[in-house]
Amino acid sequence: MSHVDWLSHLLQMITITGRPEVRCTYGAPWRVAWDQAAAHEIPYHVVLKGRAIIEDPETGMAKDLVAGDIVLLPHGSAHVLHDGSGNEPGPTRERQDFAGLTFSENDGAGEPLDMLCGRFFIGPPHDRLIHNYLPTNLVVRTVVDDDETGVEAASNHLANFVRLMREESSGDKVGGYAILNALSSALFTIVLREASKSGQAPTGLLALAGHPRLAPAISAMFSEPARPWNLPELAALCNMSRATFMRHFQETLGRSAVDLLTDIRMSHAANELKKPTMTTEAVAEAVGYQSVSSFRRLFADRMGMTPGEWRRLARHGR
C-alpha cells in the first residue's frame, strides 16, 4: 500500500476543515503573537513572500521560514512570528474584505512579508489522535535553498498550490473566499503527505508512514481496523520478526502498534456511535471487539468519556 492509502483512510475517519483568517502584509519590523489554540483547532501559516521566524516559547523551538513555507502547529501551541530584527514593531491596522478575510498591514519600511494565516478544525473527539501522533510543529518547504538562487523542490504542485492560495486571497475575486476555504481544507492533506515523504519527522505517524519497512503495517491497520490483527501478522507484513517489528515500531512512532490500532478503532467507534440505529454492542463488533465491556473500558480510557456519554454529546451537536 502507498502513503496515499493510509492518509486517505485517516481523513475519511476524521473530519478536518480549514478556514483562512488573516493575510498579513508587513514591512519590517513586525511581530505577531498567537495564543494557545482551542482543543479542536490547528493554526497554520503560509509564507507567500519574504521571510519570518516562528518561535514556540514553551518548547524553545525557533525556525526560519521563507517564501513558500507552510507551517502547521498540530498541538495548537502558543507561538510568535517576527522579522528577526529585534526592533520594536509599529502599530498595525486591520480591514476586512466583503467575504470576511482580514487584512493586517503596517507602515514598516523594511523587508516586506506577505503571509496567510488560518486554522484547521478537527471534528471531536478526534483531536486526541492528531495530538498524540503528529509533532508539535510541522514545516513543509516548497522551495529548497541549496544555493543563492534556490531551487524548486520536487513537489512542484505544492508550490503551485501556494501560488493559487496567494491569488485567491487577494480579496478582489468573486468566490475567492469560498475557494480559499476549500484550498485550506486540502492544504492539511497535502502537507501531511509531503511531510511523510520527506522523512523530517523524528517520531510519530509521519515518521512511521515514511518508514519503508513499516509502511505495510500502518496501511493494513488503517484499511482494516476491525480485523483481529496480532503482532506476528503485522510483523510478517513488514518481513520482520515479532521482536524486531515491535522495536522499530516503538522507536519510530513513540508508541506501540497495539496503541495505534486501538486509537484507530476508537476513532471509528466515535463515528459509528453517532448513528442512531447502531447499538453500543453493534459498534463494538464493527470495530473488532467481541467483548462489549472491553470496548466500553477502552473507549472511556482513550476518549475520556463512555460510549453513552459521547453518543449524547454528539446527538446534541457538540
C-alpha positions in Angstrom: 0.0 0.0 0.0 1.1 3.6 -0.6 1.2 6.7 1.6 -2.0 7.9 0.0 -3.8 4.8 1.3 -3.2 5.4 5.0 -3.7 9.1 4.7 -7.0 8.7 2.8 -8.2 6.3 5.4 -7.2 8.7 8.2 -9.0 11.6 6.7 -12.1 9.6 5.9 -12.3 8.9 9.6 -11.5 12.4 10.8 -13.4 15.5 9.6 -11.0 18.3 9.1 -11.9 21.7 7.6 -9.8 24.8 7.1 -10.5 28.5 7.4 -8.2 31.3 6.3 -8.4 34.2 8.8 -5.7 36.8 8.3 -3.5 37.9 5.4 -0.5 39.8 6.8 1.3 42.3 4.6 4.0 43.9 6.7 7.3 45.7 6.3 9.9 45.0 9.0 9.9 45.4 11.9 6.8 43.3 12.6 5.6 40.8 15.2 2.5 38.6 15.6 1.6 36.6 18.7 -0.8 33.7 18.6 -2.3 32.3 21.9 -2.8 28.6 22.6 -5.5 27.3 20.3 -8.6 25.6 21.4 -8.5 21.8 21.6 -10.0 21.1 18.2 -8.0 23.8 16.3 -4.7 23.7 14.5 -3.2 27.0 13.4 -1.4 27.2 10.1 0.7 29.9 8.3 1.7 30.1 4.7 4.6 32.4 3.8 3.7 33.9 0.4 6.6 36.3 0.2 9.5 37.3 2.3 10.9 35.7 5.4 9.8 35.1 9.0 10.9 33.5 12.2 8.5 31.3 14.2 9.1 30.7 17.9 7.4 28.5 20.4 8.3 29.9 23.9 7.2 26.7 25.6 9.4 24.2 23.7 12.1 26.7 22.8 11.6 26.0 19.1 12.7 28.7 16.6 12.7 28.2 12.9 13.4 30.4 9.9 10.6 30.5 7.3 11.0 31.6 3.7 8.6 32.2 0.8 6.7 29.0 0.0 7.0 27.5 3.5 3.9 26.1 5.2 3.8 25.6 9.0 1.3 23.7 11.0 1.1 23.5 14.8 -0.9 20.3 15.4 -0.8 20.8 19.2 -2.2 24.3 18.9 0.8 25.7 20.8 1.1 29.4 21.6 3.7 30.9 19.2 5.2 34.1 17.9 6.2 35.1 14.4 8.5 38.1 13.8 11.0 39.5 11.3 14.1 38.7 13.4 15.4 42.2 13.7 14.7 42.6 17.4 13.4 46.1 16.7 10.1 47.3 18.2 7.3 46.9 15.7 5.0 49.7 14.9 1.2 49.6 15.0 -0.9 47.5 12.6 -4.3 48.3 11.0 -6.9 45.8 10.0 -9.6 45.8 7.4 -12.0 43.1 6.2 -12.9 42.2 2.6 -16.6 41.6 1.7 -16.2 37.8 2.3 -14.7 38.0 5.8 -10.9 37.7 5.3 -9.0 40.1 7.5 -6.1 42.1 6.0 -3.5 43.2 8.5 -1.0 45.9 7.4 1.7 48.2 8.9 3.9 51.0 7.7 7.2 49.3 8.2 9.8 50.2 5.6 12.0 47.1 6.0 11.9 43.8 4.2 8.3 43.0 3.1 6.3 40.0 4.3 3.2 38.5 2.8 1.7 35.7 4.9 -1.6 33.9 5.0 -2.7 32.7 8.5 -5.7 30.4 9.4 -6.9 27.4 11.3 -7.9 23.8 10.7 -10.8 22.5 12.7 -10.9 18.8 13.8 -14.3 17.1 14.4 -14.3 15.9 18.0 -13.2 13.7 19.6 -10.5 13.0 17.0 -8.2 15.8 18.2 -6.6 13.3 20.5 -5.5 11.2 17.6 -3.9 14.2 15.9 -2.2 15.5 19.1 -0.8 12.1 20.0 0.6 11.1 16.6 1.7 14.4 15.0 4.7 16.6 16.0 4.3 19.8 17.9 5.2 21.8 14.8 5.5 20.8 11.2 7.1 22.8 8.4 6.9 21.8 4.7 9.1 23.7 2.3 8.1 24.2 -1.4 11.5 25.9 -2.3 14.8 24.5 -1.1 17.6 27.0 -0.6 20.5 24.8 -1.8 22.2 27.8 -3.4 21.8 31.5 -3.6 19.0 31.4 -6.1 17.2 28.5 -4.5 15.8 25.5 -6.5 12.3 24.3 -6.7 11.5 21.2 -4.6 10.4 18.0 -6.2 6.8 18.8 -5.3 6.1 21.5 -7.9 2.4 21.0 -7.5 2.7 22.2 -3.8 4.4 25.4 -5.0 1.6 25.8 -7.5 -0.9 25.2 -4.7 0.6 28.0 -2.6 0.6 30.3 -5.6 -3.1 29.6 -6.1 -3.8 30.4 -2.4 -2.0 33.7 -2.8 -4.1 34.6 -5.9 -7.4 33.7 -4.3 -6.6 35.6 -1.1 -6.2 38.9 -2.9 -9.7 39.9 -1.8 -10.9 41.1 -5.1 -12.1 37.9 -6.8 -15.7 36.8 -6.8 -15.9 33.5 -4.8 -12.3 33.8 -3.7 -13.0 33.3 0.0 -15.1 30.1 -0.7 -12.3 28.8 -2.9 -9.7 29.7 -0.2 -11.7 27.7 2.4 -11.7 24.7 0.1 -8.0 25.1 -0.6 -7.3 25.4 3.2 -9.0 22.1 3.8 -7.0 20.4 1.1 -3.8 22.0 2.5 -3.9 19.8 5.6 -3.8 16.6 3.5 -1.1 17.9 1.1 1.2 19.0 4.0 0.9 15.6 5.7 1.6 13.7 2.5 4.7 15.8 1.7 5.9 15.6 5.3 5.6 11.8 5.4 7.7 11.6 2.2 10.4 14.0 3.4 11.4 11.9 6.4 11.8 15.1 8.5 9.6 13.9 11.4 11.8 12.3 14.2 8.9 10.3 15.6 5.1 9.9 15.2 2.7 9.0 12.5 4.5 10.8 9.7 7.8 9.1 10.5 6.1 5.8 10.6 4.4 6.3 7.3 7.7 7.4 5.8 9.4 4.2 7.1 9.6 1.9 4.0 9.7 -1.3 6.0 6.9 -0.3 8.5 4.5 1.3 5.9 2.7 -2.0 5.1 1.6 -2.4 8.8 0.2 1.1 9.1 -1.7 0.8 5.8 -3.1 -2.5 7.0 -4.3 -1.1 10.3 -5.9 1.9 8.7 -7.6 0.0 5.9 -8.9 -3.0 8.0 -9.0 -1.8 11.7 -11.7 -4.4 12.7 -9.6 -7.3 11.6 -8.2 -9.2 14.6 -4.6 -8.2 13.9 -1.9 -9.7 16.1 1.8 -8.7 16.3 3.1 -11.7 14.3 0.8 -10.9 11.4 1.7 -7.3 11.3 5.4 -8.2 11.6 5.1 -10.6 8.7 3.6 -7.9 6.5 6.8 -6.0 7.1 9.1 -9.0 6.7 10.3 -8.7 10.2 10.4 -10.9 13.3 7.9 -10.0 16.0 10.7 -8.6 18.3 12.3 -6.5 15.5 8.9 -5.2 14.4 7.9 -4.2 18.0 11.3 -2.4 18.5 11.2 -0.5 15.2 7.6 0.5 15.6 8.1 1.8 19.1 11.2 3.7 18.2 9.6 5.2 15.1 6.1 6.0 16.4 6.9 6.5 20.0 4.0 4.2 20.8 3.2 0.5 20.3 1.4 -1.0 17.3 -1.4 -2.0 19.7 -1.7 1.6 20.9 -2.2 2.9 17.3 -4.6 0.1 16.4 -6.7 0.8 19.5 -6.8 4.6 18.8 -7.8 3.9 15.2 -10.6 1.6 16.3 -11.9 4.1 18.9 -12.0 6.9 16.3 -14.0 4.7 14.1 -16.3 3.8 17.0 -16.9 7.5 17.8 -18.2 8.0 14.2 -20.4 4.8 14.4 -21.9 5.9 17.7 -23.3 9.0 16.0 -25.6 6.7 14.0 -29.0 6.4 15.8 -29.5 2.8 14.6 -26.2 1.5 15.9 -26.3 0.0 19.4 -23.1 0.0 21.5 -22.9 -3.8 21.1 -23.1 -3.4 17.3 -20.4 -0.7 17.3 -18.1 -2.8 19.5 -18.4 -5.7 17.0 -18.0 -3.4 14.0 -14.6 -2.1 15.2 -13.2 -5.5 16.2 -14.3 -6.3 19.8 -16.3 -9.3 20.8 -16.5 -8.2 24.4 -18.7 -5.1 24.9 -17.3 -4.5 28.4 -13.7 -4.4 27.0 -14.9 -2.0 24.3 -16.6 0.3 26.8 -13.5 0.3 29.0 -11.1 1.1 26.2 -13.4 3.8 24.7 -13.6 5.6 28.1 -9.8 5.3 28.6 -9.0 6.7 25.2 -11.8 9.3 24.7 -12.3 10.4 28.3 -16.0 9.5 28.3 -18.2 6.5 28.0 -19.7 5.5 24.6 -23.1 6.6 26.0 -21.8 10.0 27.1 -20.2 10.5 23.7 -23.4 9.5 21.9 -25.4 12.0 23.9 -22.9 14.8 23.2 -22.8 14.0 19.5 -26.6 13.9 19.4 -26.8 17.4 20.8 -24.5 18.8 18.1 -21.3 19.2 20.1 
